[in-house]
Amino acid sequence: MELNNFNRIHFIGVGGIGMSALARFFLHEKKLVSGSDRTPSVITDALTAEGVEVFGTQGPENIFSDFDLVVYTEAMPKDHPELVEARVMGIPTMNYFEALGMVANPYYLIAVAGAHGKTTTTAMLTDVLEEGGLDPTAIIGSLRSKTGSNFRPGKSKYAVVEACEYKRDFLHLKPEILVITNIEHEHVDYYKDLADVQDAFRTIALSVPESGFIITDTTSPTIKPVLEGVVATVIDYRKYFDLTLSLHQPGMHNRLNAAAARAVAATLGIDDTDTKAALENFAGTWRRFEYKGTFVNDGGAIPVFDDYGHHPTEVAATIAGAREQYPDRHLTLVFQSHTYSRTYELFADFVTALSKADKVVLLPIYAAREENTYGITSEQLAEKLVEAGIPTEVFQTNGGAAEAVKENTPQGGVVLVMGAGDVTEVATLLTT
């Protein structure tokens, strides 16, 4: 399917971070764009201001016969009323990654994949290519602090996109440069084990042409099997690791993200002086160790950070980054686990990661697309954390958690709010 064939496009769940970026792409291409989302947000408000018609309810009445394309997400039920109506009316439908492939593959495509670090690396690369004068188009899995947007319109042949492995969706992409930040067993509701995840990554790695490049950590035991037989040139981003870079984002994981970005930049011929300047000026993205402000209690002003991390490795890495920035402060972690399957399958790893905080405040597990067939609860996590000597409480509401944190955070403390669900509201309640 060709982009020129579509003039009126509708997005089901347009407020999603990927969907909204793609909607902005089509809007920039002078298409008529509409979308629906039950949850109003800063993103839906911004889309409305930019010219997207956003419906605050979802139903068949939002689907019109002159739509040329309806885009949906894999997280959506197959019987979603708008999706069903579109198919009944014979309107072409695509999931997000099918549509992303359609618009991104004609470019010289740089795709950033991996279990962790995709969003930050994609945003870093966007800044680096900007600084290097390559004027990229970019679709990012968060809002760049620099622009407040998850989309950058470019005029060159280059595009940078985030490539998610969920349900092997990234196989819709045809990258010339593939970045693999790392590989772990993730999306446990779809992948049965690590080998299954590696098989997906191996498939996309094999698709990179002989003229292309794969940027990754060639020493990683989880990545080595993925690289067997690839025809593209493989470059180890660890050769570009630089402890002297003065990054705004703390943590070893962000230095590794920067190393991957430097490796891509070198491959594209960008002067390393420009690359380092872009990385040292990189302001971060929404909900990636994002500073939200402070609240004041008897202990004085308490800084609050908000982060999207929801895998044990991400939790541990972000806590380590917070410790790097605030080595002597008491760290309160407000955490909401994301999906029952992930919590159940990675339970012991969550206990280990969460126990790196001084105090943990838990919210009920965010169900997302799942039913709790596992019988797993936040109370079970709390029990194990208490056994490990970590003071832990469970609250049923964001408001209750925020109030408790305000009252009980000790003098000189710092608060980190983490999770992929609506736990971000706690950070807002604490700082407004």
Buried (B, 14 or more C-beta within 10 A) or exposed (E): EEBEEBBBBBBBBBBBBBBBBBBBBBBBBEBBBBBBBEEEEEBBEBBBEBEBBBBEEBEBEBBEEEBBBBBBBEEBEEEBBBBBBBEEEEBBBBBBBBBBBBBBBEBBBBBBBBBBBBBBBBBBBBBBBBBBEBBBBBBBBBBBBBBEBBBBBBEEBBBBBBBBBBBBBBBBBBBBBBBBBBBBBBBBBBBEEBEBBBBBBBEBBBBBEEEBBBBBBBEBEBBBBBBEEBBBBBBBBBEBBEEEBEBBBBBEBBBBBBBBBBBBBBBBEBEEEBBBBBBEEBEBBBBBBBBBBBBEBEEEEBBBBBBBBBBBBBBBBBBBBBBEBBEEBBBBBBBBBBBBBBBBBBBEBBBBBBBBBBBBBBBBBBEBEBEBEBEBBBEBBBBBBEEEEBBBBBBEEBEBBBBBBBEBBBEEBBBBBBBBBEBBBBBBBBBE
